[in-house]
Amino acid sequence: MYYNFKNLLFKDGFMEHRNNKSVYYNLYNALKNAIMNKEIPDNFKLPPSRIMAKDLSLSRSTVIKAYELLVLENLVVSRQGSGYYTNKLRDDFNVKDGMTLQKKEPKVYPKISKLGKSFIQNSDFNVGENDPGSVCFRPGLPPLDLFPTMIWQKLTNEYWKHVKYSDLSYSDSLGMESLRANIAKYLKIYRNISCDPNQIVITTGSLHSLSLISRAILNTKDSVVLENPTYKKAYNLFKSLRANIHTADLSDDNFNISSLDDIASKLLYVIPSNQYPSGKRMSLNRRRELLDLAARKNILIVEDDYDHEFSNWDKPISSIFSLDINDSVVYLGTFNKLLHPSLRLGYMIIPKFLISPITAISKQTFRFVPPSLQNVMAQFISNDYLNKHLRKVIKTSNQRKLVFINHFETLFKGEIKLEINNTGLHIIGILKDHIKDFEFCNYLLENNIITFPLSSYYVSDDYSRNGLVMGYCAVNKIRIKKTLDKMYTLYLEYLSDNAQPH
C-alpha cells in the first residue's frame, strides 16, 4: 500500500508552490523535513515515482530528482529492484513539538553558501546513473569485459614490489613526468598533436579538468557558450558556478557560429569530433572558423575529445588544438571511456599562460592523482598494452554495435528509429511524440535497463528532441540480444499501460 502524501506535503507549503521552476527542489525539501521530523518513519518505503508523480500531478523525472537528492543526503536509500526507503536517523536526533533537535548540541548550523546552494540546485542527473548494478544499455561504457585485469594486476604488483619510500611522499600536482611524456607520445601518434609534456595536466577525467579550467578562467556571471544539446554535467558545472550560459544550436555542420557574434563570451565548450549526444562531427572549415572567432573576441576554447580513439579511428580529422596558433585552446582527454569509468584518469593540454594558475589551484584543492595509478598507466602505455587494448576494443565495439542495430531494428521495426551517425559508444533512438523519454527511461530503469532521455541533454527551452541515448557495447552479444528482447516486451507493456483513451 502506498500512501498519498498530499496532506503531509501541504503542511510544508509544497502543494502551493509545486508549479515553481525548482519544483523538484521544493519537493526534496518538503520530503526532507517530513523525514527529519519523523512524520515519515524509518525504513519506510516511499511510493514509486510513478505513483507519487500521479498523486502530486508532477512528472516522474521531477520525483526521481527529489528522491536522488534525498539519497545524496543519506536520508533515503535506493534498493535495486525494490525502490526507495527512508534511512534510520542517528540516535542523537529527537523530535519535540514538530522540530528535530539534537540531544548533545543545539541545532544551529552555518548557513550554506550561495555557491553550495547553487551546486545543490543544479545537481541534475539522469535516472539510474548512480546505480552500479546495471550496465545495459548505459551510454558511454566501453566493453568492460575486455579490460586486461591480469596485465593491470601485474603492473600494479611490479610497482609495489619496487616502490621506494620516497615514492610514497607528495607528488607533482600536474602529474608524474613519465605519464605526461607517454601521453604526449600517445597523442602524437593517434591525434597528430604536438605539445610540450609540461603543458599536460593529469586529472581524474573531463569533469575534473573542466572544474580546474573554470576556476582559473571564470568569474561569477561571465558568459559561457555551449552546444545545444551538450554534455549535461558540463552545463551543470558552469551553471553551478553561476556563469551566464548561452547556447548555439547544432546545424548540419555541427555548430552555428553566426549566433555568437553578439555574445561577449569568455569560454566556449565544444565536443567537435563526436558531439555528445548527437554524434555529429564538426567540419575542418568550421573548426578554423571557431579559432578565428576565438582570436577576434579573446575566447578560450575548451575542446572535449572524450572518445577520440573511437571517433577518429577510421576517418581522422585534425583537432582544434592542433590547428591553433594563438594559445586559445584547452584540449580534454580521458582514459575512462577506453578502459573503464571507475579508473578515474584523464588529462588535459593547457596553454602555457594557464600553467601557473592551474598548478596553484591543484595544489590547494585536489593535490594530485595517486602516483601508483599514474605509474601503472605510464607502464601500460609504454609497454604497448594500451595500443593492443584499443585495437581489441574497436573491433569488439563494432561487432556489438552491428548486433545491437540488427536485433533492435528486427524487434522494433521503426517504432523507435535509430540514428546511426556517430562512431562513439552510444546510439540514439527517436521516440514517437506521445512517448515521453523521461517516463519511458524510468520505466526501463525499474526493470534494470539503463538508458538516458535525449531531452535531458538540451539546455535551452527553445528546442528539444524526444528519444533514448543507449550504450551498446558494455556487454557481450548474447546479453545484448536478451536485454533487447526484454526491452521490446517492456515497450509493448508501456504502450498498453499508457494507451490514450479513444
N, C-alpha and C positions, 0 to 999 in steps of 0.2 A: 504493500500500500504506500502511495506517495502523497504526502500532504500538500495542500495548496498553501503557498507561502504568502499570498496576497495580504492577509491581515497582519502577519508578522512584519512584512516589509513596509506596510503602510505607516506603522509607528515610527519608522526611521525616515519617513518622508520620501522614500524611493518612488512610490506609486505616483506622487505628484510631479516628479521630475524625470520620469522614465523616458521622455522624449528629448532630453538634453543630448548634446553631441557626445559627451563621455558617458553614455548610459551604462556601458559595461563596468566603468569605474565606479559609478554610483551603486550599481548592483553589488559589486565586490565589497564596497564599504558597508552597505546595509547587511549583507550576509556576515561580514566580519564582526560587526557589532553584535549580531544575534548569537554568533558562536562564542565570542568573548564573554558575553553576559549570560551564557548557559541557557539562552532561550532555545537554541538548538543543542541537544545533548551530545555528549562524547560518543564517538563511534556510530554516529547516525548517518545512514545512507541518504545523501541528497537526491532529490528527484533527477532522473536522467535529463540531459539537456533538452531533449525534445519535449518532455512534459513540462519542465519549468518554463521553456520558451512559450509554449502554448498557453499556460496559465497566466503568464505576465504579458502576453501579446508582444513578444520580442522575437528577434531572430535567434537561432540556435548558436550562431557564432558569437553573439553577444554574451550568452550564458556561459559558453565554454571559456571565453576570455576571462570572465569573472571567476569561474572555477579555477582556472590555471593560476590566476594571481593569488588565490587562497592557497593553492599548492605551494607556490613560491614562498608564502609566509609561514608554511608548515602548519597552517590551521586545518588544512584538508589534505588527504592523501588519495591518490588515484590508484585504484587496484585494477590491474589489467583484466578485462573481461567481466568486471563486476560493477565498476562505477566509482563515484566519489564519496568518501566517508570523512566525517569530521574527526580530527585528531583529539586525543585526550590532552587537555591543557595541563600545564605543570601544576604541581601540588601547592606552589606558593601563590596561586591565584585563588581568590574567593569572591563570592558575589554578595553584594549587600545593597539593598534599595535600588536594584537595577543597574548598579555600577560595578565594574570589575576592579577590585582592589588587590594590591599585593600585601601579603601579611608582613613581610620584612621591611619593605620600603614603600614610601608613598608613590603613587602612580603619577610621577611628574617626569616627563622625558623632554630632551631638547627637541625643538621643532625641526622637522625635516627641511633641508634646504630647498630652495626653488629648483636647483639643478636635480636634486634627488627626486623631487616630485615629478619633474619633467621626465626623468627616466622611467618612473613607475607608470606614468600616464601614456608613455609611448612604448610600453613593453608589449607591443603587438606581436603575435606569433601565429604560426599555422597549427591547425589541430594535429595533435599527435607527434609534434616534432621533438618533444621531450620524452617520448616513450621508447625505451631501448629494446623493447621486446619484439617489435615488428620492423621488418625491412622491406616487405613487398607492399607497394611499389614506391618506396620513398625516393624522391628525386635527389640526385647528387651523390649517390653512393656508387663506388666502383665495385667490381667483382670481389667481394670481401673474402670469398673462399680461396682466392688465388694468392692472398698475401703470404709471402715466404716466411712463415713463423720460425722455421728451423734455422734459416740463414740469419734472421734478425736475432734470434737467441744466441747463435754462435758469435756474432759480432759483439753483442752485449756482454757475453761471458768473457770474451777476449779483452774488452775494455776494463772490466772489473778485475781481471787477472793481473793486468799490467799497470793499473792505476797507481799514480804517485800521490802521496799525501797532499802535495801542493795542488794537485788537480781538484781536490775537494774544497778548495777555498773559493773566493769570489771570482767571477768571470766577466769578460768584456760585455758591456750592456748591448752592444751592437751585434754580438755573436762571435763564435770562435773563428779564428783566421782560416783554419783548414776547411771548414764548411763553407765559408764565404768564397774562398778560392775555388772550391769544387763546383759551387753553384754558378759562379761566373763562367767556368768552362762548359758546364751543362747548358747554360742559356746561349752561349756562343754556338754550340752545335745545333740545338733544337729550335732556337728562335733568332739566330744570327744577331744577337745582342752583344755589343761590346761595352764593357763597363769596368771601372776600377772596383776590385773587390771591397775596397774601403767604403764604397757607396752602398753596399748591400747590408741590410739590417735583417737579422733573424728574429722572427716573431712566432706567435702561435697560430697564425692564419690571417686571412684577409681582413677580418673584422678588427683584430688587434692592430694590424697595420693602419687601417683607416682611423682607428682611435688615436694613434700616435700622430698621424698627419693632421687630424682635425685639431688636436690640442696645440700643435705647432703653428697652424695657419689661421684658424677661425676665431673670431670674437663673436660674442652674442649679437645676433641679428645680421651677421654677414650673410651674403647670398651664396647659395649653392645650387648648381644646376644638375638635375638628374634626368636620366631617360625615363620614359613612361611607356610600359611598365619597367620595373627595375628590381634589383635585389633588395627585398624589403628590410632586411636588417641594416643595410647601409642607410636607407631612408630613416629608419627609426633612430639610428645613432645621430644623424645630423639634426633630426627633429628634437631629440632629447637635449642636444647641445644648444638648442634654441636658435638654430640658424634659420634664415628665411629660405624656404625651398621653392625653387622654380623648376618646372618640368618641360622637357622637349619631347613631343610625341615622336614615335618611330615612323619613318617613311619606308619605302621600299629599299632605300639606300641606308637605312638604319637610324639616321639622326637628322632632325630638322634644324639646321643651323640658322636659318633665316629668323627663327623665333628668338634668337639670343642677342640680336644686335642692340636691343634697347635695355638689356639687363646688365647691371653693374655687378657681375658675379666675381667671386674670389676663387672659387673652386668648382671644377667640372668633373663629375664622376661618370665614367663610361665603361661599358663592357663590350669592346668592339669586335672581338674575334668570334664569339659565340654568345650573343646577347642573351642575358638571363632575365626572363624565361623564354623570350620569343624565339631564340635560335637564329636571329638574323645576324648577318656579317656586314660590318662597315667596309665600304669600298676604300681603295687606296686614295682616290681623289678626295673622299670625304675626310679621311684621316689627315691629309695635308691641309684641308680647309680648316679643320679644328685647330691645327697647330698655328695657322695664320691668325685665327681668331684669338688664340691664347697670347700670341705675340703682340697683337694690336691692343688688347684690353687687359694685359697683365694678369692672366688667369692661370692658375695651376691646374693642369690636367692630371687626374688620377685614373690610370689605365688598369682595370682589373682583368688580368689574363688568367682567370682562375682555372681553366681547363685547357690551356694551350696545347698540352700533349695530345689531346683528342681532336681539338678543332683545327689544328694546323698539321696534322699527320699526312693527309693526302694532298691538301691544297694549301700550302703555307702562304702567309701574307705578312708583310712587314709590320711589326708592332709600331704603335705611335711613338714609343720611347726611342726606337732605333732610327726614326725619321727626324727626331727633334734635334735642333742645333742651338736652342736657346735656354737649355736647362729649365724647361717648363713642364716636365712630365715626371710623375712618380709611377713606377711600374710595380704592380702587385702580383705575386705568385704564391702557390701553396702546394704542399705535398699531400694535404689531407684528402684531396679529391682523387689522387692517383693511388695512394696506399690505403689509408682508412682514416675516417674523421676523428677517431679517438687519438690519433698520433699527435695532433696539435703542433704542427710545424709548418711555418710558412716563411716568406721572405718578401722584401721589397727593395727596389733600387731607387734611391733618392738623389735629387740634385745636390751638388756639394754645399750649396748655401743652407741646406736643411740638416746637414750632419750634426752641427753643434746643438741646435735645439732638440733634435730627436734624441741625441745622446743624453742630454740633461734630463729630458722628460723620462726616458727609460730608466735612468739611474735612480730617479726619485719616485718611481711608481712601480713598474713591473720588475726592475733589475735585469733579469736575463732568463732565457730559456735554459733548462737544465743542461749542463755541459755533457753529461753522459748521453743524452738523447742526440745532441749535436754531433758528438764524436761518432756515434753509431751511424748516423745519417751520412756523415762525411765519408766513412768507410764504405757504406752502401753504394755511394756514387762512384768513388774512386776504383772500387773493385768490379765495376760494371754490372752490379746486381740491379741497379735502377733501370738501366737500359734494357736488360733482359726481361725484367718485370714489365716494363712499359710495353714491349712488343707482345708479350703474352696477354696483357690486359686489353690492348687494342684488338687483337684477334678474337678473344673471347667476348668482348663487348659487342663487336659487330655480329657475331654469331647469335648472341642472345637477343640483340635488337631485331634481327630478322625473324626469330622465333616469336618474339613478342608481337611484332607488327602482323605477321601472317595469322597467328591464332586470334589476336584481337579482332582483326577485320573479318575473320571467318565467323566469330561469335556475334559481333555487334552489327555487322552488315550495314555500316553507315549510320547507325543510331547515334554513335559518338564518333565524330570524324577526326581522324588523326592528322596532325600537321607534322610532316616528316621533313623539316627543312633545316635541321641542326645536326651537328656531329658530336654533341656532348653526351651527357649521361641522363638525359630526360627526353620525353616526348609529350607533346600537348595533345589533349583530346578535347574537341569543342562540343559542349553540351547543347541540347536544344533549349530554347529560351525559357520554357516553363520549368526546367530543372535547375534549381539554384545550386551553384557549385559548392558553397559553404555547407549547405544542408546535406548534399549527397556525400561530400567528403566526410562529414561527421557520421553519416550512416555507415560508410565503409569502415571508418575507424572503430566503430562499435563491434565490428566483425574482424578486427586485426588486419585490415588492409589500409595502408597509409598512402594517401595521395594529397596533394596540396591544391586548394582552389585557385584557379588562374586569376580570378578577380582580385585576390588579395595582393597581387603584385602591382596593381595600378594605384598610383599615388595621387592622381588628380581626379576630381569628381566629374570632369568633363567627359571622360571616356573610359570604358572598361569592357572586358570580354569575359564570357561565362564558360568555364571549362575546367579540365583537370590537368595538373602537371604531374607526370608519372615517371618514376625511375624504372629501368627495365633490366639492369644487369647485375644487381647485387646478389641474386640467387641463380641457381642452375636452371637449365631449360625445362626440366621436369616440373620443378616448383613454379616456374613462370606459367606453364600451361594450367596446372592445378589451381593456381591462385586466380588466373583469368577466368577459369570456369566458375569459380566461386563468385568472382566479381560480377559476372554476367547474371548469375542467379539472383544476386543481391540487387542488381539493376532492375530486373523484372519485378522483384518484390517491392522495391521502392516505387516504381511506376504504379503498381497496383495499390499500394498504401496511400499514394498521393494523387490518385486519379481525380480529375476535375469532374464535378457533378454536371450532368447534361441538363 
